[in-house]
Amino acid sequence: MDQSQIVKESVKQEELEADLQPCKDGSLEPPGRNGEPGHDGEQVLTDCGGNKSVVVEHSYKQKPFLGGYRHQLTKTEYHHAAVQTSPRKKPDRGVTVFSRDTQTVQLKSHNQQCPVNSSTQMMTGIGCYVSCMKDKLVTPGKYITADEWHDRRLRAVIFLQSLVRRWLAQKALDQLRNEQTRRLAWLEMQERRREEEKEEQLKDLQQRRMNPKTKEDFNLLYKALEMWRLEEERMINSSQQGAQRKAALRSLLEKEMQLISAIGRRQIFTQTHNYETMIRDFLNKSSSPYRWHTSKNQLIEMDTPHTIRARMLQDLYNNISNNISLSTVSEEQRLQLLMTLKKTVEENKCALTLDIVELIDREVDLMARGIKAQNLYGLRKRICTLFLQYIKTATFNPIVGKMLKVYQDPSQLKNDMFFCHGCRCCLPSAAYNTSGGLSRWCQRCISLDNIARRRLDFSIYKNILKRLKADEQKLNKEAKIPWLLQEEDMWYLVEVVWASRSALNGKNDLYNLVFVRWDQQRDWSPWNCLLLSKEETLTHSEVKDITKVYEKVFIREVEHKHEMARQHFSRISVLAEYLDSPSPADPH
């Protein structure tokens, strides 16, 4: 019977209770004829509402109890059809599933070569001949006990360890030797670099003495002259006396006057050349177009009406100044240039342009009378000077307003004037040295005083300051104090505070002395510095704790010099705000 035809029992409860008997396994099975299981028909209710007789096959086969349903009121149990029907028979698939062949292994014999060649002992007999040409006679060796075997293994391990340790020691030695070689090469390179720097400085010093161009170069000449005079005076005082000494000193004074005069003539020539170079650079800068680079690194140039105007004035000035002596142009070309200049300046009416026009008319009149060119040199020079002043006026050449330091507003110029106690003149603040506050003397008076009496050369201190700025820039990009100092301040630190000597070895070679930090944890300052030679800077930079490396006497000497620098630089307003409290003295 299929599972879809589930028995739905609708027999009356009384008949069903009478007919059903409990089974041994807990299932209910109706009795057949004579009390045996049979094939009685049962009436079941179909889906259409009618009754249908269903034959229930009773089997003696014990089936598992799969459960059923219990009526809640009558407590009657109703079992599944699968409990009361025989099991379904599986259809035949045409394939034999259970067979003896599928459960029996099939044996197969084949030859196999063993991985190790083996041999058997045999003898020559009847019907079997074995050749003995390749036979070997093997005799037993010495028997090795377990202790001897372990001892031999231990000695082999020790021997291998000794070889490995020797190889490691040789490798470490080679590494140390290579490091020593690199260290010596580096030290040699540093020494060679220091010597090259010193040679370059001496060569530059010699070049500056032979061909001076700047104010520092002439200060160097005056310094060398002063040193020569002191040396000659010392020799005269030590070797001569009386009238001979006075005569020698007078001769020395005359030589000094001649040398000063020669230096002065050279200085005038250099100033003239530098002035012409400065004017040429000024005109080139004012007439150059604006330049910038794009994102693709392409250079773009742009001209404005102001730059075009400046370029026109530059060309006119170059033509006027180059034709002063009429060595390259004729009188007709000179007259044409003068007319062009007159037409240009007449566009603006003022006292300056009227003077230029008057001088142009005077030169034209003198040229018409046949005056020689060499007699007109002064007049033409005046025209060039006034025209240059015309070019530097922002009203006539607007682009120079951004390049000149002179105030265009007279009221601002009046508030920026200060009185010089040296030359007794009122000069703008740009003429004074403002490194340590506004000085009582202007820079020109200070320069004259240096030529006359002091004769100091600050170029070597300028190099020390430049080296200090480069070193501090690497350690701290926000350091400010080294950029507030001037060459005169470095001269005071080197000459007065540190006596131009290294704090450790006492060497006085200024070309080999540099400033470093005394305490590496703080920024450099005049009250936190140490003057050392270039060879000692590397060793001092590795010092972490000063009290553990240097002696107490040396530390107190350095602190005393720091206090001297603190008292001197505390009078400078721009440095006073960076003063810190002095470090406490060593209690020991």
C-alpha positions, 0 to 999 in steps of 0.5 A: 500500500502506498504512502499517499493512501494513508488510512483514515479510520472513521469507524465508530469508536465503540467498534474500534475499541472492541476490535483493536488489541494491543500488540507486544511491541506497543502497536495495535493490530486487528485480529483475523480469522481464528485469531490470526492475522489476516486480510480483513477489509477496513472501511475508510473515508475518501477525499470525495466523502464516500467510504472505501474498503481497504484491505489491510495486510497483517504481517508477522514481521516486526516493524519499528514503532513510528508513533501516531496520534492520540485523541484528546477526549477518548484517548484513542491512539491512531498509528501511521500506515507505515506501521500497519503495512508491509515495507515497500519493495524497491523497483529493480534497476537492472543492475546487480548490486550485491555480488560476490565479485564485488566483494572479492579482491583480484590478485595479480603477481609482478616483479619488483626491484628492491632499492638496495642490491642484496646478495646471497651466499652460495657455492659452486656445485654440480650444475652451477658455477659461480666465478670468484674473480670479483670476490672480496675478502672482508675481515672484521675491524676493531669493535667500537663501543658506545662510549668510544663512538660518542667520544669521537663524535664529541671530538669532531664537534669540538673540532668543527666548533673551533673552525667555525669560531676561527672563521667568525674571529677572522670575519670580525677582524676583517670587519674591524680592519675595514672599519679602521681603514674607512675611519683613517680614510675619512680622517685623512679626507677631513684633514685634506678638506680642512687643509684645502679650505685653509689654502683656499682662504689664504689664496682668496686672502692673497687675491683680495690683497692684490686686487681689492674690490670691496670695503672689506678688501681695503680693510684687509689692506689697512690691517696688513699695513698696521701689522707691518708698521707695528712689526717695523716699529718693534724692530726699530725700538729694539735695535736703535736708540736716540737720533737714529731711532727718531730718524728711522721712525720718521722714515717709517712714517713717510713709507706708511703715508705713501702706502696709505696714499696708494691704497686711497688711489686704488680705492677711488678707482675701485669705487668708480668702477663699482659705481658704474657696475652698480648703475648698470645692474640697476638699469638692467634690473629695472628694465627686465620683464617679469619672469615666472615658471609654469607648472610644466617648468616653462619660463614665461616673460611678461612686459608691462608699460613700466618695464617698456618705459624703463628699457627705453630710458636705459637705452637712451642713458647707455647711448648718452654715457657711451658717447661722452668722448665722441670716440665712436660717433660723429657730431651729427649722431651726438646731436641726434641723441641730445635732441632725443634726450631733450624731447624725452625730458620735456614731457615732464616740467620740473626743476630737474628737467629744466636743468637737463634741457639747459645743459643740452642747449649749452652743449649744442651751442658749444659744439656749433662753435667748434669746441673740442670734445675733450673740453666738453667732457665735464658738461656731458658728465653732468648731463649723464648724472642729471639724466640718471637722477631723472631715471631714479625718480619714481614720478618719471620711471614708476618701476624704480619706486619698488627698488629704491630705499629713499622715501618718496614722501618727504614727511617719512624721510623727515621722521627717519633722520638721525644726527651723526656725532662724527660728521655732524650731519643728519642722515637716514637710519640706513646710514647707521649700523643697527646690529647693536641698536642705533649707533652714535656714528654713521657707517662712513665715520666708523669706516674712516675711524677704522682706517685712521686708528683701529684698522681691523679686518672683519672678514675672518670673523665673517667666515666664522659667523657664516660657518656657525650659521650653516652648522646651526641650520642643520641642528635647528632650522628655527634658530634666530640668534646667529642671524642677529649677530654681525661681524663686530659681535663675532670679533668681540666674542673671539678677541675679547671673550675667548682671546682668539684661542681654542678653549682646549688646546690653546691654538690661535689659528683663526682660520681653523677656529669655529664656534660650537654649542657648549650644551648640546641640548640648547640652541647656540648663543653667546652664553652657550658657546665654545671656541674650538679647532675644527679637529675638536668639534667632532669629539665635543659634539659626542659629549652628552654630559659635560660634568662627566667629561670636563674638569670642574676648573675648566667648566668654571672658566667656560661659565665665566666667559659665558657671563662676560658675553651675557653682560655685553650682549644684554645691552643689545635690545634685539638680543636681550629678550633671548637671555636666559637665567644663568645656569646654577653653579656646581654645588661641589 
